[in-house]
Amino acid sequence: MPFEVTILGNNSAIPAHGRHPTSQVVQIHEHFFLVDCGEGTQMQLAKYKIRKNKFDHIFISHLHGDHYFGLIGLITSYHLMHRERPLHVHGPKGLLDIINLQLAVSNTTLYYELIFHEVKSELVNVLLETDEYSISSFPVKHRIPTHGFLFKEKIGLRKINPDKISELNFPFQIIAELKKGNDCEWEGKLLKSNEWTLPPVAPHSYAFCADTVYHEELKQYIAGCDVIYHEATFMEESSERAIITFHSTARQAAAMGKAIGVKKLLIGHFSAKYDNLLPLLAEAKEIFSETELAIEGQVFSI
Amino acid sequence: MPFEVTILGNNSAIPAHGRHPTSQVVQIHEHFFLVDCGEGTQMQLAKYKIRKNKFDHIFISHLHGDHYFGLIGLITSYHLMHRERPLHVHGPKGLLDIINLQLAVSNTTLYYELIFHEVKSELVNVLLETDEYSISSFPVKHRIPTHGFLFKEKIGLRKINPDKISELNFPFQIIAELKKGNDCEWEGKLLKSNEWTLPPVAPHSYAFCADTVYHEELKQYIAGCDVIYHEATFMEESSERAIITFHSTARQAAAMGKAIGVKKLLIGHFSAKYDNLLPLLAEAKEIFSETELAIEGQVFSI
C-alpha cells in the first residue's frame, strides 16, 4: 500500500528560479491529503497530473502567505466544478475569516460544505484518525503561530503465510480472525494465528515540520519517524539571518534528521537567494548522508 | 515610443490546459501597468521576463478571484524585496479589506506605502493622467460591480522636419516651442512651426473590457479605440450560458470589435471547456477578420 509524499512547491517567501511556494501531497494508501497551499498550487497539481478533486482534507501550517495564498483559488475552483463532497480545512485561527471575506465580495455561496477545523498551534492535536492512519499537528517555533503535521500509518492486519496458502480452505470469517492475530477453532481443530499468518508490515510515519527555527523540542513530536521534511531556508553562512527570521539552515535540518535517526530527510523552503540548490544539499549531507532535496514533482516513498 | 499589451493569463475561472487566470501588462512609452492579477501572475511575470518591480499602478477590474487572487502574493513579494516606492492599487470597494486582513494575520507592516484608490464601477473615472497618457475606468455589465480600463496616449510633440535638420541652429528653447506648435521669433526672423516641424504621431488607445455580457452601452466608452480586448468566454453554441453567467461569446466580441471599427480585437477569458481555441478564433473572424487570440506571452502593439 503506497505511503508517499509529492512535492509541489519548495521555495520560501518569493517564488523564484521557477520554484513555487510550499505545498505537498501526502498519499496514505488510497487517501490523498494536501499540506499547505501556496500560490499556484492548483496549477502545480495540474502540472504533475494529480486530480485536485482527490482531497477531502487540506492542512495549513501557518498564515504566512507562501503557505496558503493558493487555498482560496482551490476552494473557488471546487465551487466552479460543482463539488458536492464536503471539504475539511485544518488551519490556524483567522484563516476562515479570510476565506469568508473573499467569498462574500464575490457573492459566492459554495456548492459544497466547507468545514473548518481550527488548529491550536501550541498544542499536539489529533486532527483525523481512522483504522488505517492518524494525522496530528505539533507545535514548531516560528514568527507567528505555526504547527507541523505528523502522518502515521497504523499497524495493519497480519499477512497470510505464503507457505500455507494451498491449505487455506477455511471460511472467510476464520481467515479474517487469523489475520487479526486471533486463534480460532474450526471443525474441532485449533488454528493458531501465528502459524497461518506472518506479522503485518511495520507501519510508517512522515512528519512535515513546517517553517521553524532549529528547535530541540521538535524531537519529542517526531521521534521514530521514517521520513521527515525539515525546512532549510538558508545555508550555515546565513545562520544569523536564520535565527532572526525563525528559519533553519541546511546543517540544522540535517542535525535534526540525524538526531531522530530517520531513514530519509527531505529539505526544502529554499531562500530565493539560492539559484543552485546543490550547496545546500552538500552542507546537509556532511552531517547526515540520507538527505534529499525536496525537488518539485518528485515523489518520495515513506 | 512603445505602446503594447502583453498577455499573462487568458483563461476564465478555473486554470486549465496550461492557461492562467486574467492578467495583462500594458506598457505606454516607459511606463508599465498591471491590469488584473489572477493567481500565479507573479510567476507569469517571471516566465515572460518582465521585472515585477516595474509597476507603480495595478488596476483590478472586479472581485471575482480569477482577476485578483494573485494580488496579495505580489504585494507580499514587494514587501519581502524591501520595495520603497509607493504602490497604487485601483480596484473595487472591498479589496483593501481583503489585503489588510491577510497582512494582519501575518503581523506584516509593509515596508512601502500601499495607496488604495477605490474605483466606482458604475461611473467613468479618470484614474491617472499625465502629459503623456490618461487611464480611466468605465462600467461594464457583469454579475458583480465590474469596470474596464481605457488607456489613451495624448497627442505628443510635433516632430522636427527631417529636411530642415541641417539648418536647425537655434537654441533649445526655440526648438521646444516649435515642437509644441508655437511660431517663434529669433534674430528678427519669424520661424513658423509648421515649416520646421511635422505633425505628431497620432495618439493611440487600448481598452480592456474586463468580464462582461455583450453590452451595447460599452460602445460609447471605447469608441475610437485602436485595439480592444473583449472577453469571449464561450462560443455561440453556449450563448444562453453566456447570458446566465454575464459573459460573452466569441461572435459577440467580434460584433463589438466590428461596431467600433478597431484595428485589432483581442479575445480572451476562455472557458476551461475549450482545450483548442482555434474554433473560438474562427467564430470571431467570421464576423470580424482583425481578431486575434490573446495568447499568453504574446505582445500586441497598440
Interface residues (C-beta under 8 A of the other chain):
Chain A: A13 I14 P15 A16 G18 H20 E39 G40 Q42 M43 A46 L63 H64 G65 D66 F69 G70 I72 G73 T76 S77 L80 M81 P92 G94 L95 D97 I98 L101 Q102 V105 S106 N107 R143 I144
Chain B: A13 I14 P15 A16 G18 H20 E39 G40 Q42 M43 A46 L63 H64 G65 D66 F69 G70 I72 G73 T76 S77 L80 M81 P92 G94 L95 D97 I98 L101 Q102 V105 S106 N107 R143 I144
